[in-house]
Amino acid sequence: MTVTVILAVGADSLLLENQTSFWQSAGYFMTPVHSIREAIERFKGGDFDLVLLGHSIPAESSERLTFLIRAFGSRIPVVCITESSGDCSAFAGATIRNEPQELLVGIGELVQERAGVMPGEGPHKAKGGKRLSRNID
């Protein structure tokens, strides 16, 4: 089975648990973390396709995490889930409103774009034989 691996950062444990269930039911593999410090440690030791910043993380902490990820030389997409537009636009690569359908469509499009897939080709066919997602047995 091919999945996209997401590092999800959120301060609210219940919300993060619900988001993890939501994304896993949509076919994504989630690694939830509750703090910026934990996110950096997991990021350094992991192989992620995407970082999701939950709206329960303060904007300045999200900005700091994004800066640190870029300082490692990573071009991984950092997506801010927000209650209102513009909350994270200054530093996040993408901002998506916290609405289930918008999240699914937005993340799906971002995964395809990152993989170099044209719409309709599917999320796991990348240009040059590269995969954004990986096989999990």
C-alpha positions in Angstrom: 0.0 0.0 0.0 1.3 3.5 -0.9 0.9 6.3 1.6 2.0 9.8 2.2 3.7 10.4 5.6 2.7 13.5 7.5 4.1 15.1 10.6 1.2 16.7 12.3 1.9 19.4 15.0 -0.8 20.5 17.5 -1.0 21.6 21.1 -4.6 20.3 21.7 -4.3 16.5 22.3 -8.0 15.7 21.6 -8.0 17.8 18.4 -4.7 16.2 17.3 -6.1 12.7 18.0 -9.2 13.5 15.9 -7.1 14.9 13.1 -4.9 11.8 13.1 -8.0 9.6 12.8 -9.3 11.8 10.0 -6.1 11.7 7.9 -5.5 8.0 8.5 -9.0 7.2 7.3 -8.2 9.2 4.2 -5.2 7.0 3.5 -2.4 9.1 5.0 0.1 8.0 7.7 0.3 10.4 10.5 2.9 11.1 13.2 1.3 13.4 15.7 3.4 15.6 18.0 2.4 18.1 20.7 5.2 20.6 20.7 7.6 22.4 18.5 10.5 20.8 20.3 9.0 17.3 19.7 8.3 18.2 16.1 12.0 19.2 15.5 13.2 15.9 17.0 10.8 13.8 15.0 11.6 15.8 11.8 15.3 15.3 12.2 14.9 11.6 12.7 12.1 10.9 10.2 11.2 10.8 6.6 8.1 13.0 6.1 6.4 14.2 3.0 4.5 17.0 4.6 4.3 19.0 7.8 0.8 20.1 9.0 0.7 22.9 11.6 -2.6 22.8 13.6 -4.4 26.0 14.5 -3.8 25.2 18.2 -0.1 26.1 17.7 0.6 29.8 18.2 1.6 31.6 14.9 5.0 32.5 16.3 5.8 28.9 17.2 4.6 27.7 13.8 6.8 30.4 12.2 9.8 29.2 14.3 9.3 25.6 13.3 9.0 26.5 9.6 12.2 28.5 9.9 14.0 25.6 11.6 12.8 23.1 8.9 14.1 25.5 6.2 17.4 25.9 8.1 17.9 22.1 7.7 17.8 22.7 4.0 14.4 20.9 3.6 11.9 22.0 0.9 9.2 19.8 2.5 5.7 21.5 2.2 4.7 23.2 5.5 0.9 23.6 5.6 -0.9 25.7 8.2 -4.5 24.6 9.1 -6.3 27.8 10.0 -9.6 29.0 11.2 -9.3 32.2 9.1 -7.3 33.1 6.0 -4.1 34.9 6.4 -3.2 33.5 9.9 0.0 31.8 8.6 0.5 33.2 5.1 3.7 35.0 6.0 5.7 31.8 6.6 3.7 28.7 5.6 4.0 27.3 2.1 0.2 26.8 2.1 -2.7 27.8 4.3 -5.9 25.7 4.3 -9.1 26.4 6.2 -10.0 23.9 8.9 -12.9 22.4 6.9 -12.7 18.6 6.1 -13.4 18.9 2.4 -11.1 21.8 1.9 -8.4 19.9 3.8 -8.7 16.8 1.8 -8.7 18.6 -1.6 -5.9 21.0 -0.6 -3.6 18.4 0.8 -4.3 16.0 -2.1 -3.5 18.8 -4.6 -0.3 19.7 -2.7 0.8 16.1 -2.6 0.2 15.8 -6.4 2.0 19.1 -7.1 4.9 18.2 -5.0 5.2 14.8 -6.7 5.1 16.5 -10.1 1.8 14.9 -11.1 -0.7 16.5 -13.4 -4.3 16.5 -12.2 -6.0 13.2 -13.0 -2.8 11.1 -13.0 -3.0 10.1 -9.4 -0.9 11.2 -6.4 1.8 8.5 -6.6 3.1 8.9 -10.1 6.0 11.4 -9.9 8.1 12.9 -12.6 11.5 11.2 -13.1 10.4 8.0 -11.2 10.6 9.8 -7.8 7.8 9.2 -5.3 6.5 11.6 -2.7 4.8 8.7 -1.1 6.2 5.3 -0.1 5.1 1.7 0.1 4.1 0.4 3.5 3.6 -3.3 3.9 
